[in-house]
Amino acid sequence: MINSVWERENRWQRLIDNYMITNENYYSLNNKGLSQSKIKMYDKDPNYMYRACISGELVRPDNKSFMIGRETDSILTEMDKFQNTIIAPYADFRSKEAREWRKEQEAEGKTVVKETEYENIMAIAIAVQETEVWQDIEKTFTTQEILQVVDKKLGRHFDCLYGKPDAFRINEDGVCDLCDLKTALKIDEKTFFYKSKDYGYFKQLWMYAMLLKEKYPQIKSFRYWFVVAEKSEPYRVSLFSIPNDLVDDCEMDMLLTIKEISQRTDYSRPRIGWDNAIKLTDPRQPDDGWEDVE
């Protein structure tokens, strides 16, 4: 046990001595770090992840829904980052003048939003700040701390695993409260559960928990939370408690995907032939080879 603790602390010290992921390069192209968002893209399509995160051939558009969630997150947990957000003096960007102005601002690292979008972002943030839960988070939680674990066996493109949880608190009994802020069009338990599965939110929590345990060996267990805010009136806010098994069940899938990425050298598009056809069936009536017997 003593050796295990010493190895963890020594590994973390080596990481500090060779610090790689910073606020400046956190979202940079090919920063040599493997995050949950990159793993999620890999699960979608390896070639897509390679072009978006390594070669830079694919420039992903800034989806409006994602932008609103990201900027709300910045107000609540990284206010200094929100200082780079600027309101456009144009109602839209259809004119050449407006497009050129936005291009100049973005080249300087600014995030350009319309006035209506800014008002929407502020309304969501205020709704969250008014909750008792978020007021406690602001007082007692650590927010947006960069976590990373050096791993030289992640293949030619990556040499560490990293992430930045919205908020966490390590209690005296060794229980860590890990909380992530999410936005949704509408707060509905069933809808949000499936969205969490589809968007990899539970896998993201697993990644954060793994990184936290590497840095803070005093952590004995986790409690997982989502603070979810609606993106429109009445801007409802809900707190979801996430059962540990939903996060723990992600471990094998995550480890297998990380291993696959570490061993992959070819990111070209797969060659699909006639033999690769997938039989399309009704998922509500699975064909398991058995017949019903009355």
C-alpha positions in Angstrom: 0.0 0.0 0.0 2.8 2.4 0.9 4.6 1.7 -2.4 1.3 2.2 -4.3 0.8 5.7 -2.7 4.5 6.6 -3.3 4.2 5.5 -6.9 1.1 7.7 -7.4 2.8 10.7 -5.8 6.0 10.2 -7.8 4.0 9.8 -11.0 2.2 13.1 -10.3 5.5 14.8 -9.5 6.9 13.7 -12.9 3.8 15.1 -14.5 4.3 18.5 -12.9 8.0 18.5 -14.0 6.9 17.8 -17.5 3.6 19.8 -17.6 2.0 19.6 -21.0 -1.7 20.6 -21.0 -2.3 24.2 -20.1 -5.2 26.7 -20.4 -3.4 28.1 -23.4 -3.2 24.9 -25.4 -6.1 23.0 -23.8 -8.2 23.3 -27.0 -5.3 23.5 -29.4 -5.0 21.2 -32.4 -3.0 18.1 -31.7 -1.8 19.1 -28.2 -0.7 15.5 -27.6 -3.5 14.9 -25.1 -6.3 12.4 -25.3 -9.6 13.7 -23.8 -13.1 12.2 -23.5 -14.3 14.5 -26.3 -11.7 13.1 -28.7 -12.6 9.5 -27.6 -16.2 10.3 -28.3 -15.3 11.5 -31.8 -13.2 8.4 -32.3 -16.2 6.2 -31.3 -18.2 8.1 -34.0 -15.6 7.6 -36.6 -11.8 7.3 -36.3 -11.1 9.2 -39.5 -13.3 12.0 -38.3 -11.4 12.3 -35.0 -8.1 12.2 -36.9 -9.0 15.1 -39.3 -10.6 17.2 -36.6 -8.1 16.8 -33.8 -4.8 15.7 -35.3 -4.3 16.7 -39.0 -6.6 19.8 -38.8 -8.1 19.0 -42.2 -11.6 19.3 -40.7 -12.6 22.5 -39.1 -15.7 21.9 -37.0 -18.3 24.7 -37.1 -19.2 26.3 -33.8 -22.7 24.8 -33.3 -25.0 27.5 -31.7 -26.4 25.0 -29.1 -22.9 24.0 -28.1 -21.7 27.6 -28.0 -24.5 28.7 -25.6 -23.7 25.8 -23.3 -20.0 26.6 -23.4 -20.4 30.3 -22.8 -22.8 29.7 -19.9 -20.2 27.3 -18.5 -17.5 30.0 -18.8 -19.6 32.6 -16.9 -20.2 30.2 -14.0 -16.8 28.6 -13.7 -14.2 30.5 -15.8 -15.2 34.2 -15.8 -11.8 35.3 -17.1 -12.4 33.2 -20.2 -15.7 34.8 -20.8 -13.9 38.2 -21.1 -13.0 37.1 -24.6 -16.7 37.0 -25.6 -17.9 40.1 -27.6 -21.3 41.2 -28.7 -21.6 41.8 -32.4 -22.9 45.2 -33.5 -24.8 43.4 -36.3 -28.2 41.7 -36.1 -26.9 39.0 -38.5 -23.8 38.2 -40.6 -25.3 38.3 -44.1 -23.5 41.4 -45.2 -19.8 41.3 -46.3 -18.9 43.9 -43.8 -20.4 41.9 -40.9 -18.7 38.7 -42.0 -15.3 40.4 -42.3 -15.7 42.0 -38.9 -16.5 38.6 -37.3 -13.6 37.0 -39.0 -11.2 39.7 -37.7 -12.5 39.2 -34.1 -12.3 35.4 -34.2 -8.7 35.7 -35.6 -7.9 37.6 -32.3 -9.3 34.7 -30.3 -12.7 36.4 -29.6 -16.0 34.5 -29.4 -18.6 36.6 -31.2 -22.2 36.4 -30.2 -25.3 38.2 -31.2 -27.1 40.4 -28.6 -30.0 38.0 -28.4 -27.6 35.1 -27.8 -25.8 37.1 -25.1 -29.0 37.8 -23.3 -30.0 34.1 -23.5 -26.6 33.1 -22.1 -26.9 35.5 -19.2 -30.4 34.4 -18.4 -29.3 30.8 -18.1 -26.3 31.7 -16.0 -28.4 33.8 -13.6 -30.9 31.0 -13.2 -28.2 28.6 -12.2 -26.5 31.2 -9.8 -29.7 31.7 -7.9 -29.9 28.1 -6.9 -28.8 27.0 -3.4 -26.7 24.2 -4.9 -24.6 26.5 -7.2 -24.1 29.0 -4.3 -22.6 26.1 -2.3 -20.5 25.1 -5.3 -19.1 28.6 -5.7 -18.0 28.6 -2.0 -16.7 25.1 -1.4 -15.8 23.4 -4.8 -12.8 23.6 -7.0 -13.7 24.6 -10.5 -12.1 24.0 -13.9 -8.8 22.4 -12.7 -6.9 20.8 -15.5 -6.1 17.1 -14.7 -3.8 14.9 -16.7 -2.0 11.6 -16.5 1.2 11.0 -18.5 1.0 7.8 -20.5 3.7 7.2 -23.1 1.8 4.1 -24.4 -1.0 5.9 -26.1 0.4 5.7 -29.6 2.1 8.1 -31.9 -0.3 11.0 -31.5 -1.0 11.1 -27.7 1.1 11.0 -24.6 -1.3 11.9 -21.8 -5.0 11.6 -20.8 -6.6 14.8 -19.7 -9.8 16.6 -18.7 -11.2 19.6 -16.9 -14.2 18.9 -14.6 -16.6 21.8 -14.0 -16.5 21.4 -10.2 -15.4 18.9 -7.5 -15.0 18.8 -3.7 -13.1 16.2 -1.7 -14.7 15.8 1.7 -13.0 14.8 4.9 -14.3 11.3 4.7 -12.7 10.8 1.3 -15.9 11.1 -0.7 -15.5 13.3 -3.7 -18.5 15.2 -5.1 -18.0 15.5 -8.8 -20.5 17.9 -10.5 -20.9 18.8 -14.2 -23.0 21.7 -15.6 -25.2 20.9 -18.6 -27.8 22.7 -20.6 -30.8 21.3 -22.3 -33.7 22.4 -24.5 -36.1 20.9 -21.9 -35.5 19.2 -18.6 -37.1 15.8 -18.7 -35.6 12.9 -16.8 -36.1 10.3 -19.5 -35.0 12.5 -22.3 -31.9 13.7 -20.4 -31.0 10.1 -19.5 -30.8 9.1 -23.1 -29.1 12.3 -24.1 -26.5 11.5 -21.4 -25.9 8.1 -22.9 -25.8 9.4 -26.5 -23.5 12.3 -25.7 -21.1 10.3 -23.5 -21.8 12.2 -20.3 -21.4 9.1 -18.1 -18.1 8.3 -19.8 -17.0 11.9 -19.2 -17.6 11.4 -15.5 -15.6 8.2 -15.5 -12.7 10.0 -17.2 -12.8 12.8 -14.6 -13.0 10.4 -11.7 -10.0 8.4 -13.0 -8.0 11.6 -13.4 -9.0 12.8 -10.0 -8.0 9.6 -8.3 -4.6 9.7 -9.9 -3.9 13.2 -8.5 -5.7 12.8 -5.2 -5.1 9.3 -3.8 -7.1 10.2 -0.6 -10.3 9.9 -2.6 -12.2 6.8 -1.6 -15.4 7.1 -3.5 -17.5 9.4 -5.6 -20.9 11.1 -5.7 -21.9 12.2 -9.2 -24.1 15.2 -10.0 -25.4 17.0 -13.0 -26.7 20.6 -12.7 -29.0 21.0 -15.7 -30.4 24.3 -17.0 -33.0 24.9 -19.7 -31.9 27.1 -22.6 -35.2 29.1 -22.8 -38.0 30.4 -20.6 -38.7 29.7 -17.8 -35.0 28.7 -17.5 -35.7 25.8 -15.1 -32.7 24.3 -13.3 -32.6 20.7 -11.9 -30.1 18.7 -10.0 -29.6 15.1 -11.0 -27.9 12.5 -8.8 -26.1 10.0 -11.0 -26.0 6.4 -9.7 -22.4 5.1 -9.5 -23.1 2.0 -11.6 -23.9 4.2 -14.6 -20.4 5.6 -14.4 -18.6 2.4 -13.3 -20.2 0.5 -16.2 -18.3 2.8 -18.6 -14.9 1.6 -17.5 -14.4 -1.4 -19.7 -15.7 0.3 -22.8 -13.4 3.3 -22.1 -10.3 1.2 -21.5 -10.9 -0.8 -24.6 -11.3 2.3 -26.8 -8.2 3.9 -25.3 -6.3 0.7 -26.0 -7.6 0.6 -29.6 -6.5 4.3 -30.1 -3.1 3.6 -28.7 -2.6 0.7 -31.2 -4.1 2.4 -34.2 -1.8 3.7 -37.0 -4.2 3.8 -40.0 -7.0 6.5 -39.8 -8.1 6.3 -43.4 -11.7 5.7 -44.2 -12.8 2.1 -44.1 -13.4 0.3 -47.4 -17.0 -0.8 -47.5 -17.8 -3.7 -49.8 -20.9 -5.9 -50.4 -19.8 -8.3 -47.7 -19.9 -5.5 -45.1 -23.7 -5.0 -45.4 -25.6 -4.8 -42.1 -28.9 -6.5 -41.9 -31.5 -3.9 -41.0 -34.2 -5.2 -38.6 -36.8 -3.8 -36.3 -35.1 -3.2 -33.0 -38.4 -3.7 -31.2 -38.5 -7.3 -32.4 -35.0 -8.8 -32.0 -34.2 -11.8 -34.1 -32.6 -14.2 -31.6 -33.1 -17.3 -33.6 -35.8 -18.7 -31.3 -39.5 -19.1 -32.0 -42.3 -18.5 -29.6 -44.0 -21.6 -28.3 -47.6 -21.3 -27.1 
